[in-house]
Amino acid sequence: MLARIAARDIGTVTTGDLLHAATVGGANALMSDDLGRIAEGKKADLVLVDLALPQMKPARDPLRSFVYHAADRAVREVFVDGRQVVAEGKVLALDPVEAACRLDLAQRRMLDKAPRRDYRRRSAAEITPLSLTLKD
């Protein structure tokens, strides 16, 4: 969307371009010829989406519906290098409670280190104020 706005041209980046960047283009950027394509001898990463989901309708252009409307809500199955990591929309390879705890700890570390990493020694609150604050 930002590329389209910056170029002032809705056709600058197509939905097909996005898929290419996420697959073959990404593999090319990583200089890895065993990624980005479904072919014999390549690593198989597949995402299966639910076309019956309301956000995927109408199904005339499922890639566009997926990218701009449904996103992760439509994902039903995911296979990475041939191993299933999402089944029936549920992540198998991640404990969400443990991941949330790790994310909270990482955020605390980032907040504590912000002044040392900022050239003006500002706190994280000064760099990115909260959207909602309590007024006196």
Helices and strands as residue ranges (DSSP letters): H 2-7, H 15-22, H 24-29, E 46-49, G 54-56, H 62-65, I 66-70, G 71-74, E 75-80, E 83-87, E 90-91, H 96-117, H 124-127
